[in-house]
Amino acid sequence: MTDAVAIRPARPGDYDAWLPLWEGYNAFYERRGPTAVSEAMTRTTWARFFDGYEPMEAIVAEQAGALVGFVHIVFHRNTIMMGPTCYLQDLFAAPSVRGKGVGRALIEAAAARAKAAGAPRLYWQTQEGNATARLLYDRIATRSGFIVYRMDLA
């Protein structure tokens, strides 16, 4: 990276800088039109990051005073570990910084935060076709072998 990237917890005042990244993330996953994330859900998500009763956190990457990436993590209990498990729900780096270590730095920050919270594991999922991200993931983590199913209830 030519300019240093700072990794830090998101702050409430980061909303306007985070929002275009969030919109880029959702566009990547083709969440538009009827499947778009609503403004109300976006604002609720942002508020959850700063609510001490919510198990969600946001970490951002900042370069030259601009946000260039984020990772969102969710802590939860499980039935096979004493400590909480940490789910890396969302990871996004601006196109201008991809391939320059920002994604890795955000994952490492999420792992450090999870470890500090007593979590013995950080895990995430991605789409099979997300080949670029999978190149990184395959280098830094172990593929679990699990297949994700979901049942929409709404």
LINTACOR-V475578 format. One record per residue. N is the residue number from 1. RES is the residue in three letters. SS is DSSP state (A for helix, B for strand, O for the rest). OMEGA is omega in whole degrees, 0 to 359 (NA if undefined). Layout:
BEGIN
N:RES:SS:OMEGA  N:RES:SS:OMEGA
END
This chain:
BEGIN
1:MET:O:180  2:THR:O:176  3:ASP:O:181  4:ALA:O:176  5:VAL:B:178  6:ALA:B:177  7:ILE:B:183  8:ARG:B:173  9:PRO:B:175  10:ALA:O:177  11:ARG:O:181  12:PRO:A:180  13:GLY:A:180  14:ASP:A:188  15:TYR:A:184  16:ASP:A:178  17:ALA:A:179  18:TRP:A:187  19:LEU:A:178  20:PRO:A:176  21:LEU:A:177  22:TRP:A:178  23:GLU:A:176  24:GLY:A:178  25:TYR:A:181  26:ASN:A:176  27:ALA:A:179  28:PHE:A:179  29:TYR:O:174  30:GLU:O:176  31:ARG:O:179  32:ARG:O:182  33:GLY:A:183  34:PRO:A:180  35:THR:A:181  36:ALA:O:173  37:VAL:O:184  38:SER:O:176  39:GLU:A:179  40:ALA:A:179  41:MET:A:178  42:THR:A:180  43:ARG:A:177  44:THR:A:178  45:THR:A:180  46:TRP:A:180  47:ALA:A:180  48:ARG:A:180  49:PHE:O:185  50:PHE:O:178  51:ASP:O:183  52:GLY:O:178  53:TYR:O:180  54:GLU:O:180  55:PRO:O:183  56:MET:B:178  57:GLU:B:176  58:ALA:B:175  59:ILE:B:183  60:VAL:B:172  61:ALA:B:182  62:GLU:B:179  63:GLN:B:179  64:ALA:O:177  65:GLY:O:181  66:ALA:B:174  67:LEU:B:182  68:VAL:B:179  69:GLY:B:177  70:PHE:B:168  71:VAL:B:177  72:HIS:B:181  73:ILE:B:180  74:VAL:B:177  75:PHE:B:176  76:HIS:B:177  77:ARG:O:172  78:ASN:O:188  79:THR:O:184  80:ILE:O:180  81:MET:O:179  82:MET:O:181  83:GLY:O:177  84:PRO:O:173  85:THR:B:180  86:CYS:B:179  87:TYR:B:174  88:LEU:B:187  89:GLN:B:184  90:ASP:B:175  91:LEU:B:181  92:PHE:B:172  93:ALA:B:178  94:ALA:O:180  95:PRO:A:182  96:SER:A:182  97:VAL:A:180  98:ARG:O:181  99:GLY:O:183  100:LYS:O:175  101:GLY:O:182  102:VAL:A:179  103:GLY:A:178  104:ARG:A:180  105:ALA:A:178  106:LEU:A:177  107:ILE:A:178  108:GLU:A:177  109:ALA:A:177  110:ALA:A:179  111:ALA:A:179  112:ALA:A:179  113:ARG:A:179  114:ALA:A:180  115:LYS:A:179  116:ALA:A:179  117:ALA:O:179  118:GLY:O:180  119:ALA:O:178  120:PRO:O:183  121:ARG:O:168  122:LEU:B:179  123:TYR:B:179  124:TRP:O:177  125:GLN:O:175  126:THR:O:177  127:GLN:O:180  128:GLU:O:183  129:GLY:O:181  130:ASN:O:189  131:ALA:A:182  132:THR:A:179  133:ALA:A:182  134:ARG:A:176  135:LEU:A:176  136:LEU:A:184  137:TYR:A:181  138:ASP:A:178  139:ARG:A:189  140:ILE:A:183  141:ALA:O:179  142:THR:O:176  143:ARG:O:189  144:SER:O:183  145:GLY:O:178  146:PHE:O:175  147:ILE:O:183  148:VAL:O:172  149:TYR:O:173  150:ARG:O:179  151:MET:O:178  152:ASP:O:185  153:LEU:O:180  154:ALA:O:NA
END
